[in-house]
Amino acid sequence: MIAASPRPRNVKGLDAALVRKIHQQITVLEAAATVRVVAESFPGWKLHELTPKFPGKWSMWVSGNYRLTFRLDQKSGEITDLDFEDYH
């Protein structure tokens, strides 16, 4: 199982629909056995590893130019450096 902690707390200024989607995506990641299961189950989220430039860092589409990015420890399954960013 994947563990994302701590969960983002400051959502001030974000649209409520974006906040719901981000929470949904984090919940799905936490419930999944592997990140690959999420990528295969939700192809519209465009979940992929940012290789070769940033091995171990993953990106998931949220809306428009916005992505969730995070690092995934392959051994522990822990998500770190979770960020919501504008890619462009």
C-alpha positions in Angstrom: 0.0 0.0 0.0 1.1 3.5 -0.8 1.3 6.1 2.1 0.9 9.8 1.4 1.5 11.8 4.5 1.0 14.5 5.6 -2.0 15.4 3.6 -2.2 18.9 2.2 -4.0 21.2 4.6 -3.8 24.7 3.1 -6.2 24.8 0.2 -7.0 28.5 0.4 -7.6 30.1 -3.0 -8.2 26.8 -4.8 -11.4 26.0 -6.5 -13.5 23.5 -4.5 -13.7 21.1 -7.5 -9.9 21.0 -7.7 -9.7 20.3 -3.9 -12.1 17.4 -4.3 -10.2 16.0 -7.2 -6.8 16.3 -5.4 -8.3 14.5 -2.3 -9.7 11.8 -4.5 -6.4 11.3 -6.3 -4.5 11.1 -3.0 -7.1 8.7 -1.6 -6.8 6.4 -4.6 -3.0 6.5 -4.4 -3.1 5.5 -0.7 -5.5 2.6 -1.4 -3.6 1.2 -4.3 -1.2 -1.7 -4.0 1.2 0.0 -6.5 1.4 3.2 -8.4 1.2 1.2 -11.7 -2.3 0.0 -10.6 -3.4 3.6 -10.4 -1.9 4.5 -13.8 -3.7 1.6 -15.4 -7.0 2.1 -13.6 -7.2 5.9 -14.2 -5.5 6.6 -17.6 -7.1 10.0 -17.8 -4.9 11.1 -14.9 -1.8 10.6 -17.0 0.2 9.3 -14.1 3.8 8.7 -15.1 7.3 8.8 -13.8 9.4 11.8 -14.8 12.2 9.9 -16.3 15.0 10.2 -17.3 15.4 13.7 -15.9 13.8 13.0 -12.5 13.8 9.3 -11.7 11.6 8.5 -8.7 9.5 11.6 -9.2 5.9 11.1 -10.5 3.4 13.5 -12.1 -0.4 13.2 -12.2 -2.7 15.5 -14.2 -5.3 17.3 -12.1 -6.8 20.0 -14.5 -5.5 22.2 -17.3 -1.8 22.9 -16.6 -2.1 21.7 -13.0 -0.4 18.5 -11.8 0.3 16.7 -8.6 3.9 15.8 -8.4 5.5 13.6 -5.8 8.4 11.3 -5.0 7.7 7.6 -4.3 10.0 5.5 -2.2 9.8 2.1 -3.9 10.8 0.2 -0.8 8.4 1.7 1.8 5.7 2.9 -0.6 5.8 6.3 1.1 4.9 9.4 -0.9 7.1 12.5 -0.2 7.5 15.9 -1.6 3.8 16.0 -2.7 3.2 19.3 -4.6 0.4 20.9 -6.6 2.0 22.8 -9.4 1.4 24.6 -12.7 3.5 22.9 -15.3 3.6 25.7 -17.8 
